[in-house]
Amino acid sequence: MKAYETVIGLEVHAQLATESKVFCGCSTKFAQAPNASTCPVCLGLPGALPVLNKKAFSLAVKTALALDCKIETLIKFDRKNYYYPDLPKNYQISQYDRPLGRDGFSEVFIKGEKKRIGIKRVHLEEDAGKLVHSPGKDTSLVDFNRTGCPLLEIVSEPDMREPLEAYEYLVAIKAILRYLGVSDCNMEEGSLRCDANISVRQKGEKRLGVKAEVKNMNSFKAVKEALVYESKRHREALENGDRILQETRLWNADKGITISMRSKEEAEDYRYFPEPDLVPFTVEKEKIEEIKKCLPELPKAKKDRIARDYKLNEYDAGLLVREVEIADFFEAASKSCGKPKQVANWLLGDISAFLNAAGIPIGKAALKPEHLAQLVSLIESGRISGKIAKEILPNVINKGISPAEIVKNENLSQIQDGKKLSVVIEKVIAENEKSVKDYKGGKEEAIRFLVGQAMKATGGKANPQKVNELLKEKLKG
C-alpha cells in the first residue's frame, strides 16, 4: 500500500466587532427583523457610494500585526464578481492582489511539540447575505441584514497535515481574535466561519493533490470530523485509481459525510478588478507602529508568563490561555489563595467539565475567582475533602454561594478529632476481618479499602489522611 499524506489549508472568516457595516452606516446587530438593517449602499442601488469604516480597518490591522504579518501600506480594494441570490450587487468588495497583511504565522502545540502554521494573507472584505430555506417548500427567502458586515479573512498556508492540527490552529486563531477584542467569534451567530481546503498526495511528492473545499462546518469539532472524512475519501479514491474532482463540498453533520455542491472556482473565475468607488490610500508607518504598541498581551506571551510565574507545565498553561476569561480567572484565583497548581487542576478538570456540559462560558457563571480560591483553601487546610468539594461545586457555580457558607450551613467540615475517628475505625476493623488479615499479611493495598470504608461510614467527612494514620497505628503488630 502506498504512503499518503494529507495537506490542509484553512480560510477563517471573522466578523469584526463594529456597530456599523464596513462601507455604510447600517447596524451589525444580530437577530434583527429580516432586511431591517439595509440601505442603498449595502444593497448596491444605483448611485450609492461606499465609505470605509475606520474602526473596521483599525481592527483588521491589529489582527494582522498580532499574526506577525507584513502590513501593506498601500490599501486597495477590489471587486470579486460572482452571482448568488444573497449577493445583491453581484460582486463583493474584497482585496485581491494587495491584501492588508501577508506572510505571518501562528503556533500550535501538537503532541507535545510546537508547530508553526504560516498565514498566507489577511484581508478585509464585506459579507454576503443569508438564504433562509423553508422546510417542505421549493422556495428560499433572502435576508440582507448580514450583507456588508465587516469580515476579516485569514488564509493559512497549506501547512497542516492532519485534522487535529487544523483543530488546534482554529483554537489558536480564535484565542488571538478574542484577546484582541476584534470579534466575539460566535460560530452559532455566524461571526466566525471556516472553510477548509484539503488534498491528499503520496509522501515525498512536492506537488499538491487535487483539492476539495469543504463548507458548512459550524463548530471546530465539525471541522475536524469533516476533514477526517475527506482525508479518508481522497485516500480511498487514490487507492482505487478513481479521479478526484476539484470541487466545493458541504459537510452534512447528521450523516457524517460531505456532499458535492459545485465545481471549485479559481481566482480568474471571479474577474477581479480594482474597486472604482474606493480610492486607494496609503497608511503611514507611524500609524501602524501606534496600533502595534496598543496590542494586549497575546495568548503565546501569556502562556509563557503563566508557565514561568506560576510554575505550571507548558501544556496546562496552554489550555488555560485558550480563553482570555479563563486565563484571567486563573490568575485572580491563584493570587487569592497562593495555590496555582490546585487552581489550574480544578479549572481544567471539574469546573470546565461542568461548564461545558451546561453550555455556560465562565464569564456567565455565578462562580467567582474568590470562590475557587476559597474552595482550594478549604481542601488544603483539611476542613473539607476533595469529595465534598466536588459535591458542593454545582451550587457554587450555579448560585454563587461561597464554599465556606455551604460547608457551614450543611455541616460538611471534615472530622479530624482523633477520638471520634477512633470509634469509626475500630468498627471498620471489626467488620472487615479479611482486609485486616490481608494488610497484616503484607498486602499494602488493603489499607485503601479500609480507609474507603471509614470514609463511607462518615459520609465522606473524615479526613482521609488522618484515617490512614490512625488505621496503620491500630493495625501494628
N, C-alpha and C positions, 0 to 999 in steps of 0.2 A: 504494500500500500504506500502511495506517495505521501510525503510530509507536506502539509499545507500550513499557511499562517493567515490569520485574519488581519485586515487593515481597516481601521475605523477612524473617521473624522466626524466631528460634531459641529452643527450650526446652532448656537444658542441665541434665542431672541428674548430680550428682557424689555418690558415696558418701563420707561423711565418715570420716576416719581415727580411728575409735574401736575399742576392743577389744570392746565390747558394743553391743547394739542400742539404738535410740533410746528405747524405752519398756519394755525388760526387760533382764535380765542375760545373755541368750544371746550366744554368741560370734559375731563377724562374720567369722571366719577363712574364707578361700576354700577350695574343694575339699575340704570335709568329706563324709563319707558322707551320702547323701540323707536329709533330715529329721532329722539328728543334732543340729542346733542349733535346737531348737524348745522352746517351753514353753507353758503355758496362756495367757500374756499375748499372745504373738505369734500364737498360733493362735486367739485370740478365744474361748476357752472360757468358759462362764458363770461369773460371779463374779470373774474375773481382772481386775485393775485396772492400767492403765499408769502408769509413773512416768518423767518426762522425764530423759534422760541429760544431766547438767550439762556434760560436755565437748562433746557434740554441739552443744548450744546455744551454747557459747562459740565453737566453730569457725565456726558459722553467722554469728554476729555479726561475727567477724573478717573473714569474706569479704565481707559486706555493706558493712562500713566500707572495705575495700580497693577496692570498686567504687563508692565515693563515694555510697552510698545514704543516704537519711534513715532513721534507725533508729526503729522503732516501740517505744515504751516500755511499752505495754500489750500483753502477749503472750497471744494466744488461739489455741486450736486448734479445727479444725472436722472434721466427718465428711464425706467425699466418698463418696457412696453409688453403687456400681455392682456388677454381678455379673460375675465372671470366675472360672474354676476355680482360678486361682493366688492368689485373694484370699479367705482363709478366713473373714474376718468379714463379707464382702460390703460392706465400707466401708474406706476408707483414711483414717487420721488425717493431716490436712494443715492448711494455713492458707488461708483464703479472702479475707475482706474486710479483714483486718488482717495483711498479710504482714510478716515480720520487717524487711525493708528495701524501699524503693521509690525511684524517680526517681534512679537512679545512671547511670553511663556507663562505657564502655571505649573507648579509642582504638585505631584500626588505621592502618596505613600502606599506602595503595593507590596504586600507580603514581606514587610519589614525593610523594604528598600525604597529610596526616593527615585522618582522618575520625572523628568521634565517633559511636559507636553507643549509643543510650540503653538503659538497663536499666530495664524497667518494674517488676519486682518480684523479690525474693529471698525464698524461704520454705523452711521446714523441714517435712519430711514423712517418712513411713515407706515403705519399698519393698514391692513385692509379691513373690510367689514366682516360680517359674520352671517353665514347662511343658517337659517332655522328650519330644520326638517320636521314636518308634522307626521307622526306615525300614522300609517294607513292611508296617507294621501300621496298623490303623484305630483304635488307641487311643493315648492320651498319658498319661504319668506326671507327677505333680506333686511338686516338691521345694520345701519351705517354708523351707529354710535362709536364703534371702535375705529372707524376709518379716520386716519390722520393722527392717531395716538403715537407718541414718540417711541420708536423701537431702537434698541441698540443691538446690532447683530455681531456676535463674537464667533469667528470662524477658526476652528483649530486646524493645525496641520494633521495629516493622516498618520499620527504617531502612536495611536493606541492599537494594541494587538489582541486585546480580549475584552469582553463586555464589562468585566469588573473594573478595568482601567477607565472605561467610559463613565461608569457609575461614579467612581471616585473623582474623576475630573469634573463632573457636574456638581458634585458636593463642594468641591473647591471653588468653582466659579460662583456658585450661589452664595457661599460664605463671603467671598470678596464683595459681591454686589450688596449683600446685607450690611456688612461692616461699613461700606461707603455710604449707605443710605440712599443709593441711587434707584433702587427698585424694591418693592415688597416681595418679589419673587413668588407670588401666589399662583401656583400652577392651576388650582381649581378655578380661578378667575381669568386665567389666560395671560397673566402678566409675566410668566416665564414659560417659554416653549422651547422644544428641542427637536431638530431634525437630524437624522444620522445618515451618513454615507458609509457604506460597508462593501468591501470586496474581499475576495479570497485568492491567494496566489500560492504557487509552490514555494517552499522555503528556499532562500537563496536568490530568488527571482527579484530583479530590481523594478521591473515594470509593474504597475498596478493592474489588478484584475478588473473585469467589468463590474461596475458598481451599481448598487441599488440605493436609492434614497428612501428612508423609512420615516413616515409621518404619523400623526395621530397618537402620540405617546404622551399620556397626561400625568406621568409620575416618573421619578428616577427608576423605580422598580420596573415600570413598564419598558423603559428604555433598555435596561439590562436584559429583560426577558425577550424583547423583540430582537435584539442583537444576537442573543444565543440562538434563537430560531433561524435568523437569516444566515448566520455563520454555518449552521448545520445544513441549511438548504443549499447554499453555494457549494459546500464541500461534496455533498451527495451528487449534485449536478456535474461537478468536475470529474468525480469518480466514474459516473455513468456515461461520460462523454457528451452530455447534453449541452446545448447552447444556453448561456446566461444572457438575458436581455438587460440593457441599461434602461432602468425604469424607476418610477416612483411607486412605492407600495405603502399601504395603510396597515397599521397594527390593529388587529381585532383581539382585544384583551379577553373577551368572553370565550373565544375559541382557541386562543393562544397561537394564532397564526398571522402571517402578513398576507395581504390581498393586493393584487396588481391594480393600480389606479390609472396610470398613463405612462407613456414613454418619457424618459428623463430629458429635460431641456438642457441645452448648452447656452453659454453666455450670448452667442451670436443670435440665438432664437429670440432674445429679448430686445434686440435692436437698440442697445443703449445709445443715448446721445446726451450732451450737456443740457441740463435744465435751463431753458431760456428765461424763465421768470425769477430765477435766483442768481444774482450776480456773484461770481467767485470773490472771495475776500481772503486777506492774509491775517493770520494770528501772530502777534508779536511773541517772541520767545520769552520775554519778561512776563507776559500774561500766563504762559504755560508753566513757568517756574513758580509763579504766585499760586496757581492751583495745586502744583506739586507739594508745596510747603504746607498746604492745608489738609493733606491726606492724613487720615487717622491711622492708628496702629492696625496693621492688617493681620489676617489670620496667621501667616507664617511667622511674623515677628512676635505676635502674641504667644504662639505655641512655644517658640524658643525661650521667651522670657518666663512663661509659666513653668516650663520644664526645669529651667535653671533656678528660679527664685523659690519654687515650692517643692523642689526635689522630686519631681514626677518623671516617669519614663516618657520618652517621646511619643509613644503610641497613645497613652492616656491623655497627654497634653493635646495631641492632635484631635482626639474625639471631643474634648471639652471646647475647643475653639471653633468647631463647625458651626455653632450658632452663637452669635455675639451675646445674646441674652444669657445663655448657659455659662459662657466664659466669665461674664461679669458677676453672675450669681455665685459661681465657684469662688472667685476672688473675695467677694464680700463675706461669704460664709467662712472661708478659711482664715481671714483676718480676724473674724469674731471669735473663733474657737481655737485657732492655732493648730489644727489637725488637718492639713490639706489632703493627705492621702486618704483618710477616712471620709472626708467630704467628697472627694473625687469618686470613691467607691460607691457611695450612696447615690450620687448624681448620675453616674454612668450605669448603675445597676437598677435597684428597685424603683427609684424615682423616675428615671427615663422609661422604664417598662410600664409603670402606672400611667404616666402622661401619654405615652404613645398609644396605649390601649384605649384611653379615653379620648384621644384626638385633641388634647389640650396642649398648647405651647406653654412653656414655663412662665412666660410673661403674663398669661391669662389665669394661671393657677393662684389659689389663695396662699400657697406656700411662699414664705419669705426667707431670705438668707439667714436671718437670725433664728428662724425655726429649725433649719437644718443644723446650724451651729449648736443650738441647744440640745438637739437630739443626739448629736455626736458626743457632746459633753456629758450627757446623762449616761451614755453607754460607757464612756471612758472612765467615769467616776465610779462605775459599778452600781449606780442607782437602778438602772434597768438593763435587761439583757437585749441582745440583738433580736431575739424572737419577739419580745414585747415591742421593740421599736418598729418592727415590720407590721405588727398588728395595729398600732396607733397611727401609722403613716397615712392611710387614706383620709382620716379625719383632719390631719394636719394639712394635707394637700387640698382637700375639698372645702374645708370650713375655715382654715387659717387659725385654728386653735393652737396655742403653744403646747409643745410636748410636755413641758413641766406641769401645765394646768391639767392636761388629760391624766397624767400619771398620778397627780394628787387627788383629783376627783374620783378616779376609778381604783384608787389604792393599788397601783401597779408596781410600786417600788420593790426592788429585789430584796429577798430575805437574806440578810448577811449575819444575823445573830446565830452564833455557834450553837447555843442551847436548843433553839428552835430547829435548826438544821439537823442536829444530832438525833432528835426524836424521829425525824423523817428517815434519816439514813439507817438507823437501827431497824426500822420497819422494812426498808428496802432490802437490807441484808438478810433479814429473817424470811422474806418472801421469795428470795431468789438464790436458793442454796447452790444450784448448779453453776450459776455465773460466779458466785463467790469461790466455789471449788476450782473452777477454771482459772480464775485470776491467781489464786494461791498456787495453782499448778504451773504457773508461768505464762499463761495467756493474757498478755497485757491489754489486748483489745476488749477483754471482758469488762474492764473498768468503765469503758464508754457506755456500755449497755446499762450498767448500774447508775451512772450519772444521769442517763436519759430517764430512768425510772424515777429518780429523785426529782428531776425537773417536772416530769409528768404529775407526780404526786403533789407538787406545789403550784400546779397551773403555770409552770414556766417562770415563777417568780424567784426561785432560788438562784443564788449566784453560782454559776457552773464551776468557776474556778475554786470557790470555797468548798463546794460539794466534793469536787475531785480531791482536794487536800484532806478533807475530813474522812472520806471513804478510804483512802490509802492508809491513813493513820489507824483507822479502826480495823483494817484488814491485815495489819502487820502480824507476822508470826503464823 
